[in-house]
Amino acid sequence: MIEIYHNPRCRKSREGLVILEESGQTFKIVEYLKEVPSKKYLSQLVKKLGIKPGELLRKNEAVWKEQYKGKELSDDEILEAMVKHPKLIERPIVISGDRAVLGRPPELIAEFISK
């Protein structure tokens, strides 16, 4: 089952959702601001994405700038920050089995689901 980690207030996330809807494939929407993923899940997710936790961060968010910017954080501390403040998680993320893609730009989602 395909899942999209989605924030309905985010334009890129809404664009990614449209791509999934138009694909005709069955998928589940996870509003990660309401269903906050665990630190363990986020750790598994960054492995599926093939990135470091810092690459999944939204560093322009006010909470990042106010509480974390300029600090040397370990990967573990970055994951903890994302659990505490899920707005820091970049979106949209589409997951299918052991694969995942960050939909930035959203067109990457179309490529991902066509494989």
N, CA, C and O atoms as CSV, one atom per row, in Angstrom:
chain,resi,resn,atom,element,x,y,z
A,1,MET,N,N,0.846,-1.192,0.000
A,1,MET,CA,C,0.000,0.000,0.000
A,1,MET,C,C,0.883,1.244,0.000
A,1,MET,O,O,1.833,1.346,0.777
A,2,ILE,N,N,0.565,2.162,-0.859
A,2,ILE,CA,C,1.275,3.432,-0.941
A,2,ILE,C,C,0.741,4.352,0.155
A,2,ILE,O,O,-0.462,4.396,0.416
A,3,GLU,N,N,1.653,5.082,0.790
A,3,GLU,CA,C,1.282,6.074,1.793
A,3,GLU,C,C,1.891,7.411,1.395
A,3,GLU,O,O,2.989,7.471,0.842
A,4,ILE,N,N,1.161,8.475,1.686
A,4,ILE,CA,C,1.715,9.812,1.511
A,4,ILE,C,C,1.663,10.526,2.857
A,4,ILE,O,O,0.606,10.650,3.475
A,5,TYR,N,N,2.815,10.985,3.288
A,5,TYR,CA,C,2.898,11.819,4.483
A,5,TYR,C,C,2.625,13.231,4.015
A,5,TYR,O,O,3.412,13.827,3.280
A,6,HIS,N,N,1.484,13.758,4.460
A,6,HIS,CA,C,0.861,14.914,3.837
A,6,HIS,C,C,0.530,15.992,4.859
A,6,HIS,O,O,0.136,15.704,5.989
A,7,ASN,N,N,0.699,17.243,4.434
A,7,ASN,CA,C,0.241,18.401,5.192
A,7,ASN,C,C,-0.692,19.167,4.261
A,7,ASN,O,O,-0.229,19.756,3.285
A,8,PRO,N,N,-1.997,19.172,4.540
A,8,PRO,CA,C,-2.949,19.807,3.633
A,8,PRO,C,C,-2.726,21.310,3.453
A,8,PRO,O,O,-3.249,21.894,2.503
A,9,ARG,N,N,-1.973,21.937,4.329
A,9,ARG,CA,C,-1.719,23.380,4.216
A,9,ARG,C,C,-0.524,23.678,3.309
A,9,ARG,O,O,-0.248,24.841,3.014
A,10,CYS,N,N,0.181,22.645,2.869
A,10,CYS,CA,C,1.390,22.817,2.056
A,10,CYS,C,C,1.059,22.631,0.575
A,10,CYS,O,O,0.497,21.609,0.181
A,11,ARG,N,N,1.411,23.622,-0.237
A,11,ARG,CA,C,1.115,23.564,-1.678
A,11,ARG,C,C,1.792,22.374,-2.348
A,11,ARG,O,O,1.156,21.673,-3.135
A,12,LYS,N,N,3.064,22.130,-2.053
A,12,LYS,CA,C,3.782,21.000,-2.672
A,12,LYS,C,C,3.162,19.669,-2.259
A,12,LYS,O,O,3.084,18.735,-3.056
A,13,SER,N,N,2.726,19.596,-1.016
A,13,SER,CA,C,2.086,18.371,-0.545
A,13,SER,C,C,0.751,18.152,-1.262
A,13,SER,O,O,0.425,17.025,-1.635
A,14,ARG,N,N,-0.011,19.213,-1.451
A,14,ARG,CA,C,-1.280,19.098,-2.191
A,14,ARG,C,C,-1.030,18.698,-3.631
A,14,ARG,O,O,-1.788,17.905,-4.189
A,15,GLU,N,N,0.022,19.232,-4.247
A,15,GLU,CA,C,0.365,18.852,-5.620
A,15,GLU,C,C,0.734,17.367,-5.688
A,15,GLU,O,O,0.356,16.673,-6.632
A,16,GLY,N,N,1.458,16.892,-4.704
A,16,GLY,CA,C,1.818,15.473,-4.655
A,16,GLY,C,C,0.593,14.591,-4.504
A,16,GLY,O,O,0.506,13.527,-5.117
A,17,LEU,N,N,-0.346,15.029,-3.694
A,17,LEU,CA,C,-1.584,14.283,-3.496
A,17,LEU,C,C,-2.371,14.177,-4.800
A,17,LEU,O,O,-2.934,13.122,-5.094
A,18,VAL,N,N,-2.418,15.250,-5.581
A,18,VAL,CA,C,-3.110,15.230,-6.877
A,18,VAL,C,C,-2.465,14.200,-7.804
A,18,VAL,O,O,-3.166,13.473,-8.509
A,19,ILE,N,N,-1.152,14.137,-7.803
A,19,ILE,CA,C,-0.446,13.157,-8.643
A,19,ILE,C,C,-0.864,11.742,-8.261
A,19,ILE,O,O,-1.111,10.910,-9.133
A,20,LEU,N,N,-0.944,11.470,-6.972
A,20,LEU,CA,C,-1.375,10.134,-6.526
A,20,LEU,C,C,-2.830,9.874,-6.918
A,20,LEU,O,O,-3.157,8.790,-7.402
A,21,GLU,N,N,-3.698,10.855,-6.713
A,21,GLU,CA,C,-5.112,10.681,-7.063
A,21,GLU,C,C,-5.274,10.394,-8.554
A,21,GLU,O,O,-6.061,9.531,-8.940
A,22,GLU,N,N,-4.532,11.117,-9.387
A,22,GLU,CA,C,-4.643,10.936,-10.840
A,22,GLU,C,C,-4.015,9.632,-11.319
A,22,GLU,O,O,-4.300,9.185,-12.430
A,23,SER,N,N,-3.167,9.019,-10.501
A,23,SER,CA,C,-2.526,7.760,-10.897
A,23,SER,C,C,-3.504,6.595,-10.879
A,23,SER,O,O,-3.282,5.579,-11.538
A,24,GLY,N,N,-4.592,6.744,-10.119
A,24,GLY,CA,C,-5.567,5.667,-10.000
A,24,GLY,C,C,-5.162,4.580,-9.023
A,24,GLY,O,O,-5.895,3.608,-8.837
A,25,GLN,N,N,-4.002,4.732,-8.397
A,25,GLN,CA,C,-3.535,3.739,-7.435
A,25,GLN,C,C,-4.173,3.977,-6.066
A,25,GLN,O,O,-4.544,5.098,-5.716
A,26,THR,N,N,-4.288,2.897,-5.314
A,26,THR,CA,C,-4.814,2.989,-3.961
A,26,THR,C,C,-3.709,3.496,-3.042
A,26,THR,O,O,-2.568,3.041,-3.121
A,27,PHE,N,N,-4.051,4.430,-2.179
A,27,PHE,CA,C,-3.060,4.957,-1.250
A,27,PHE,C,C,-3.736,5.425,0.032
A,27,PHE,O,O,-4.952,5.609,0.093
A,28,LYS,N,N,-2.921,5.607,1.035
A,28,LYS,CA,C,-3.385,6.070,2.340
A,28,LYS,C,C,-2.747,7.428,2.610
A,28,LYS,O,O,-1.554,7.620,2.372
A,29,ILE,N,N,-3.540,8.359,3.104
A,29,ILE,CA,C,-3.032,9.675,3.487
A,29,ILE,C,C,-2.718,9.658,4.982
A,29,ILE,O,O,-3.560,9.294,5.802
A,30,VAL,N,N,-1.503,10.055,5.319
A,30,VAL,CA,C,-1.108,10.180,6.718
A,30,VAL,C,C,-0.829,11.662,6.975
A,30,VAL,O,O,0.148,12.217,6.473
A,31,GLU,N,N,-1.699,12.288,7.760
A,31,GLU,CA,C,-1.472,13.675,8.138
A,31,GLU,C,C,-0.526,13.664,9.334
A,31,GLU,O,O,-0.952,13.576,10.485
A,32,TYR,N,N,0.762,13.755,9.035
A,32,TYR,CA,C,1.787,13.545,10.044
A,32,TYR,C,C,1.796,14.596,11.155
A,32,TYR,O,O,2.423,14.381,12.192
A,33,LEU,N,N,1.123,15.712,10.964
A,33,LEU,CA,C,1.015,16.680,12.058
A,33,LEU,C,C,0.018,16.200,13.105
A,33,LEU,O,O,0.091,16.601,14.267
A,34,LYS,N,N,-0.916,15.340,12.692
A,34,LYS,CA,C,-1.893,14.757,13.615
A,34,LYS,C,C,-1.446,13.378,14.099
A,34,LYS,O,O,-1.661,13.020,15.257
A,35,GLU,N,N,-0.823,12.608,13.207
A,35,GLU,CA,C,-0.317,11.264,13.522
A,35,GLU,C,C,1.205,11.332,13.467
A,35,GLU,O,O,1.817,10.899,12.492
A,36,VAL,N,N,1.803,11.870,14.507
A,36,VAL,CA,C,3.247,12.121,14.516
A,36,VAL,C,C,4.008,10.794,14.509
A,36,VAL,O,O,3.779,9.940,15.366
A,37,PRO,N,N,4.914,10.622,13.538
A,37,PRO,CA,C,5.694,9.379,13.506
A,37,PRO,C,C,6.676,9.318,14.676
A,37,PRO,O,O,7.146,10.342,15.172
A,38,SER,N,N,6.967,8.105,15.096
A,38,SER,CA,C,7.924,7.905,16.184
A,38,SER,C,C,9.351,8.148,15.686
A,38,SER,O,O,9.610,8.192,14.483
A,39,LYS,N,N,10.243,8.302,16.620
A,39,LYS,CA,C,11.663,8.474,16.279
A,39,LYS,C,C,12.177,7.244,15.537
A,39,LYS,O,O,12.934,7.370,14.574
A,40,LYS,N,N,11.773,6.067,15.976
A,40,LYS,CA,C,12.196,4.830,15.314
A,40,LYS,C,C,11.684,4.802,13.873
A,40,LYS,O,O,12.419,4.432,12.957
A,41,TYR,N,N,10.433,5.189,13.675
A,41,TYR,CA,C,9.862,5.190,12.328
A,41,TYR,C,C,10.592,6.197,11.441
A,41,TYR,O,O,10.913,5.893,10.293
A,42,LEU,N,N,10.856,7.395,11.969
A,42,LEU,CA,C,11.584,8.400,11.191
A,42,LEU,C,C,12.977,7.908,10.816
A,42,LEU,O,O,13.457,8.173,9.714
A,43,SER,N,N,13.614,7.203,11.716
A,43,SER,CA,C,14.937,6.640,11.441
A,43,SER,C,C,14.862,5.645,10.283
A,43,SER,O,O,15.715,5.655,9.396
A,44,GLN,N,N,13.851,4.795,10.294
A,44,GLN,CA,C,13.655,3.841,9.203
A,44,GLN,C,C,13.322,4.570,7.899
A,44,GLN,O,O,13.757,4.165,6.821
A,45,LEU,N,N,12.558,5.634,8.011
A,45,LEU,CA,C,12.157,6.397,6.841
A,45,LEU,C,C,13.347,7.057,6.158
A,45,LEU,O,O,13.446,7.014,4.931
A,46,VAL,N,N,14.248,7.661,6.915
A,46,VAL,CA,C,15.406,8.299,6.281
A,46,VAL,C,C,16.282,7.247,5.605
A,46,VAL,O,O,16.919,7.534,4.591
A,47,LYS,N,N,16.321,6.036,6.154
A,47,LYS,CA,C,17.065,4.951,5.491
A,47,LYS,C,C,16.408,4.589,4.164
A,47,LYS,O,O,17.101,4.383,3.168
A,48,LYS,N,N,15.076,4.510,4.140
A,48,LYS,CA,C,14.359,4.215,2.893
A,48,LYS,C,C,14.600,5.312,1.859
A,48,LYS,O,O,14.711,5.044,0.663
A,49,LEU,N,N,14.679,6.547,2.341
A,49,LEU,CA,C,14.907,7.679,1.448
A,49,LEU,C,C,16.359,7.766,0.984
A,49,LEU,O,O,16.666,8.409,-0.020
A,50,GLY,N,N,17.255,7.103,1.738
A,50,GLY,CA,C,18.672,7.140,1.397
A,50,GLY,C,C,19.320,8.484,1.708
A,50,GLY,O,O,20.234,8.926,1.013
A,51,ILE,N,N,18.826,9.126,2.774
A,51,ILE,CA,C,19.349,10.432,3.161
A,51,ILE,C,C,19.700,10.449,4.647
A,51,ILE,O,O,19.408,9.501,5.376
A,52,LYS,N,N,20.319,11.520,5.077
A,52,LYS,CA,C,20.593,11.756,6.497
A,52,LYS,C,C,19.406,12.508,7.096
A,52,LYS,O,O,18.700,13.211,6.373
A,53,PRO,N,N,19.173,12.374,8.398
A,53,PRO,CA,C,18.051,13.081,9.024
A,53,PRO,C,C,18.036,14.583,8.739
A,53,PRO,O,O,16.965,15.161,8.551
A,54,GLY,N,N,19.190,15.211,8.704
A,54,GLY,CA,C,19.247,16.648,8.439
A,54,GLY,C,C,18.714,17.041,7.073
A,54,GLY,O,O,18.314,18.187,6.868
A,55,GLU,N,N,18.704,16.094,6.129
A,55,GLU,CA,C,18.190,16.372,4.789
A,55,GLU,C,C,16.664,16.317,4.729
A,55,GLU,O,O,16.061,16.685,3.722
A,56,LEU,N,N,16.049,15.855,5.814
A,56,LEU,CA,C,14.588,15.782,5.893
A,56,LEU,C,C,14.023,16.967,6.685
A,56,LEU,O,O,12.815,17.059,6.900
A,57,LEU,N,N,14.889,17.848,7.105
A,57,LEU,CA,C,14.502,18.995,7.931
A,57,LEU,C,C,14.048,20.186,7.110
A,57,LEU,O,O,14.599,20.478,6.049
A,58,ARG,N,N,13.032,20.869,7.620
A,58,ARG,CA,C,12.607,22.156,7.073
A,58,ARG,C,C,13.289,23.235,7.919
A,58,ARG,O,O,12.791,23.618,8.978
A,59,LYS,N,N,14.414,23.707,7.441
A,59,LYS,CA,C,15.232,24.636,8.233
A,59,LYS,C,C,14.737,26.074,8.189
A,59,LYS,O,O,15.290,26.934,8.874
A,60,ASN,N,N,13.719,26.349,7.407
A,60,ASN,CA,C,13.159,27.702,7.385
A,60,ASN,C,C,11.996,27.877,8.351
A,60,ASN,O,O,11.447,28.972,8.470
A,61,GLU,N,N,11.622,26.820,9.030
A,61,GLU,CA,C,10.545,26.913,10.015
A,61,GLU,C,C,11.021,27.732,11.219
A,61,GLU,O,O,12.177,27.638,11.631
A,62,ALA,N,N,10.113,28.531,11.771
A,62,ALA,CA,C,10.450,29.394,12.905
A,62,ALA,C,C,11.000,28.584,14.081
A,62,ALA,O,O,11.961,29.006,14.726
A,63,VAL,N,N,10.406,27.437,14.362
A,63,VAL,CA,C,10.848,26.639,15.506
A,63,VAL,C,C,12.308,26.197,15.330
A,63,VAL,O,O,13.049,26.117,16.310
A,64,TRP,N,N,12.724,25.910,14.097
A,64,TRP,CA,C,14.122,25.534,13.850
A,64,TRP,C,C,15.040,26.724,14.133
A,64,TRP,O,O,16.046,26.607,14.833
A,65,LYS,N,N,14.666,27.853,13.577
A,65,LYS,CA,C,15.493,29.049,13.728
A,65,LYS,C,C,15.601,29.480,15.191
A,65,LYS,O,O,16.659,29.920,15.641
A,66,GLU,N,N,14.501,29.350,15.924
A,66,GLU,CA,C,14.465,29.801,17.316
A,66,GLU,C,C,15.151,28.841,18.285
A,66,GLU,O,O,15.762,29.282,19.259
A,67,GLN,N,N,15.058,27.535,18.030
A,67,GLN,CA,C,15.532,26.574,19.028
A,67,GLN,C,C,16.764,25.771,18.627
A,67,GLN,O,O,17.469,25.259,19.496
A,68,TYR,N,N,17.037,25.650,17.328
A,68,TYR,CA,C,18.083,24.710,16.915
A,68,TYR,C,C,19.177,25.297,16.028
A,68,TYR,O,O,20.305,24.803,16.030
A,69,LYS,N,N,18.861,26.327,15.283
A,69,LYS,CA,C,19.809,26.874,14.312
A,69,LYS,C,C,21.142,27.218,14.977
A,69,LYS,O,O,21.185,27.824,16.048
A,70,GLY,N,N,22.222,26.815,14.316
A,70,GLY,CA,C,23.564,27.107,14.811
A,70,GLY,C,C,24.104,26.105,15.810
A,70,GLY,O,O,25.271,26.177,16.195
A,71,LYS,N,N,23.264,25.168,16.234
A,71,LYS,CA,C,23.701,24.146,17.188
A,71,LYS,C,C,24.206,22.921,16.432
A,71,LYS,O,O,23.702,22.594,15.358
A,72,GLU,N,N,25.190,22.257,16.991
A,72,GLU,CA,C,25.691,20.996,16.443
A,72,GLU,C,C,24.807,19.874,16.980
A,72,GLU,O,O,24.897,19.522,18.156
A,73,LEU,N,N,23.955,19.313,16.129
A,73,LEU,CA,C,23.044,18.249,16.552
A,73,LEU,C,C,23.429,16.933,15.901
A,73,LEU,O,O,23.789,16.886,14.724
A,74,SER,N,N,23.350,15.871,16.680
A,74,SER,CA,C,23.572,14.532,16.134
A,74,SER,C,C,22.337,14.126,15.328
A,74,SER,O,O,21.286,14.758,15.433
A,75,ASP,N,N,22.469,13.075,14.529
A,75,ASP,CA,C,21.313,12.555,13.792
A,75,ASP,C,C,20.181,12.213,14.753
A,75,ASP,O,O,19.012,12.471,14.466
A,76,ASP,N,N,20.535,11.633,15.889
A,76,ASP,CA,C,19.557,11.248,16.905
A,76,ASP,C,C,18.813,12.482,17.429
A,76,ASP,O,O,17.594,12.445,17.591
A,77,GLU,N,N,19.528,13.551,17.689
A,77,GLU,CA,C,18.908,14.778,18.190
A,77,GLU,C,C,18.022,15.429,17.135
A,77,GLU,O,O,16.994,16.021,17.465
A,78,ILE,N,N,18.411,15.323,15.877
A,78,ILE,CA,C,17.587,15.857,14.792
A,78,ILE,C,C,16.273,15.078,14.705
A,78,ILE,O,O,15.207,15.673,14.542
A,79,LEU,N,N,16.350,13.755,14.812
A,79,LEU,CA,C,15.130,12.940,14.797
A,79,LEU,C,C,14.231,13.302,15.977
A,79,LEU,O,O,13.013,13.393,15.823
A,80,GLU,N,N,14.822,13.506,17.145
A,80,GLU,CA,C,14.037,13.897,18.325
A,80,GLU,C,C,13.349,15.242,18.099
A,80,GLU,O,O,12.197,15.423,18.495
A,81,ALA,N,N,14.044,16.178,17.469
A,81,ALA,CA,C,13.455,17.489,17.175
A,81,ALA,C,C,12.260,17.339,16.236
A,81,ALA,O,O,11.250,18.022,16.407
A,82,MET,N,N,12.365,16.448,15.240
A,82,MET,CA,C,11.263,16.245,14.300
A,82,MET,C,C,10.056,15.597,14.972
A,82,MET,O,O,8.918,15.892,14.607
A,83,VAL,N,N,10.285,14.728,15.939
A,83,VAL,CA,C,9.170,14.124,16.670
A,83,VAL,C,C,8.503,15.182,17.552
A,83,VAL,O,O,7.277,15.252,17.632
A,84,LYS,N,N,9.310,15.991,18.202
A,84,LYS,CA,C,8.784,17.033,19.086
A,84,LYS,C,C,8.071,18.132,18.293
A,84,LYS,O,O,7.070,18.687,18.746
A,85,HIS,N,N,8.596,18.435,17.111
A,85,HIS,CA,C,8.046,19.496,16.253
A,85,HIS,C,C,7.870,18.941,14.833
A,85,HIS,O,O,8.715,19.188,13.973
A,86,PRO,N,N,6.793,18.199,14.577
A,86,PRO,CA,C,6.635,17.551,13.273
A,86,PRO,C,C,6.578,18.524,12.090
A,86,PRO,O,O,6.749,18.102,10.946
A,87,LYS,N,N,6.341,19.816,12.343
A,87,LYS,CA,C,6.389,20.801,11.253
A,87,LYS,C,C,7.764,20.827,10.602
A,87,LYS,O,O,7.912,21.287,9.470
A,88,LEU,N,N,8.774,20.331,11.319
A,88,LEU,CA,C,10.140,20.320,10.797
A,88,LEU,C,C,10.362,19.244,9.738
A,88,LEU,O,O,11.387,19.258,9.057
A,89,ILE,N,N,9.420,18.311,9.588
A,89,ILE,CA,C,9.570,17.223,8.624
A,89,ILE,C,C,9.205,17.738,7.230
A,89,ILE,O,O,8.109,18.253,7.007
A,90,GLU,N,N,10.144,17.585,6.306
A,90,GLU,CA,C,9.896,17.974,4.913
A,90,GLU,C,C,8.780,17.111,4.344
A,90,GLU,O,O,8.611,15.961,4.750
A,91,ARG,N,N,8.024,17.660,3.410
A,91,ARG,CA,C,6.899,16.952,2.816
A,91,ARG,C,C,6.738,17.362,1.371
A,91,ARG,O,O,7.282,18.375,0.931
A,92,PRO,N,N,5.987,16.564,0.640
A,92,PRO,CA,C,5.361,15.285,0.957
A,92,PRO,C,C,6.363,14.131,0.831
A,92,PRO,O,O,7.346,14.217,0.095
A,93,ILE,N,N,6.093,13.079,1.548
A,93,ILE,CA,C,6.890,11.853,1.455
A,93,ILE,C,C,5.938,10.748,1.014
A,93,ILE,O,O,4.863,10.575,1.588
A,94,VAL,N,N,6.344,10.005,-0.009
A,94,VAL,CA,C,5.536,8.873,-0.475
A,94,VAL,C,C,6.332,7.609,-0.220
A,94,VAL,O,O,7.518,7.521,-0.536
A,95,ILE,N,N,5.642,6.624,0.367
A,95,ILE,CA,C,6.279,5.366,0.760
A,95,ILE,C,C,5.537,4.215,0.099
A,95,ILE,O,O,4.308,4.187,0.053
A,96,SER,N,N,6.306,3.276,-0.405
A,96,SER,CA,C,5.740,2.052,-0.963
A,96,SER,C,C,6.683,0.916,-0.593
A,96,SER,O,O,7.777,0.801,-1.145
A,97,GLY,N,N,6.257,0.084,0.339
A,97,GLY,CA,C,7.105,-1.030,0.786
A,97,GLY,C,C,8.396,-0.539,1.395
A,97,GLY,O,O,8.386,0.238,2.350
A,98,ASP,N,N,9.517,-0.995,0.839
A,98,ASP,CA,C,10.819,-0.604,1.393
A,98,ASP,C,C,11.432,0.570,0.632
A,98,ASP,O,O,12.621,0.856,0.773
A,99,ARG,N,N,10.613,1.250,-0.178
A,99,ARG,CA,C,11.088,2.414,-0.945
A,99,ARG,C,C,10.329,3.658,-0.513
A,99,ARG,O,O,9.192,3.577,-0.049
A,100,ALA,N,N,10.968,4.805,-0.670
A,100,ALA,CA,C,10.315,6.069,-0.349
A,100,ALA,C,C,10.930,7.169,-1.209
A,100,ALA,O,O,12.055,7.048,-1.692
A,101,VAL,N,N,10.161,8.248,-1.387
A,101,VAL,CA,C,10.659,9.400,-2.127
A,101,VAL,C,C,10.135,10.669,-1.456
A,101,VAL,O,O,9.000,10.724,-0.983
A,102,LEU,N,N,10.982,11.665,-1.429
A,102,LEU,CA,C,10.592,12.988,-0.982
A,102,LEU,C,C,10.088,13.736,-2.217
A,102,LEU,O,O,10.838,13.928,-3.174
A,103,GLY,N,N,8.844,14.150,-2.199
A,103,GLY,CA,C,8.220,14.755,-3.374
A,103,GLY,C,C,8.565,16.217,-3.572
A,103,GLY,O,O,7.679,17.068,-3.650
A,104,ARG,N,N,9.822,16.499,-3.651
A,104,ARG,CA,C,10.313,17.858,-3.915
A,104,ARG,C,C,11.285,17.786,-5.072
A,104,ARG,O,O,12.443,17.423,-4.864
A,105,PRO,N,N,10.875,18.107,-6.255
A,105,PRO,CA,C,9.557,18.588,-6.657
A,105,PRO,C,C,8.543,17.441,-6.710
A,105,PRO,O,O,8.927,16.272,-6.766
A,106,PRO,N,N,7.250,17.776,-6.691
A,106,PRO,CA,C,6.203,16.745,-6.678
A,106,PRO,C,C,6.282,15.768,-7.857
A,106,PRO,O,O,5.821,14.633,-7.742
A,107,GLU,N,N,6.850,16.183,-8.969
A,107,GLU,CA,C,6.957,15.302,-10.134
A,107,GLU,C,C,7.749,14.034,-9.824
A,107,GLU,O,O,7.595,13.024,-10.511
A,108,LEU,N,N,8.581,14.079,-8.810
A,108,LEU,CA,C,9.332,12.884,-8.406
A,108,LEU,C,C,8.385,11.766,-7.962
A,108,LEU,O,O,8.724,10.587,-8.059
A,109,ILE,N,N,7.207,12.138,-7.477
A,109,ILE,CA,C,6.227,11.149,-7.052
A,109,ILE,C,C,5.722,10.357,-8.256
A,109,ILE,O,O,5.565,9.139,-8.178
A,110,ALA,N,N,5.471,11.038,-9.355
A,110,ALA,CA,C,5.006,10.344,-10.569
A,110,ALA,C,C,6.031,9.328,-11.035
A,110,ALA,O,O,5.674,8.206,-11.394
A,111,GLU,N,N,7.292,9.705,-11.033
A,111,GLU,CA,C,8.379,8.784,-11.415
A,111,GLU,C,C,8.414,7.598,-10.444
A,111,GLU,O,O,8.534,6.448,-10.865
A,112,PHE,N,N,8.311,7.883,-9.167
A,112,PHE,CA,C,8.389,6.859,-8.128
A,112,PHE,C,C,7.295,5.813,-8.258
A,112,PHE,O,O,7.567,4.614,-8.183
A,113,ILE,N,N,6.049,6.262,-8.454
A,113,ILE,CA,C,4.946,5.291,-8.506
A,113,ILE,C,C,4.868,4.555,-9.828
A,113,ILE,O,O,4.165,3.550,-9.937
A,114,SER,N,N,5.585,5.044,-10.843
A,114,SER,CA,C,5.565,4.348,-12.129
A,114,SER,C,C,6.562,3.198,-12.174
A,114,SER,O,O,6.546,2.411,-13.121
A,115,LYS,N,N,7.421,3.085,-11.179
A,115,LYS,CA,C,8.432,2.007,-11.138
A,115,LYS,C,C,7.879,0.770,-10.511
A,115,LYS,O,O,8.586,-0.231,-10.394
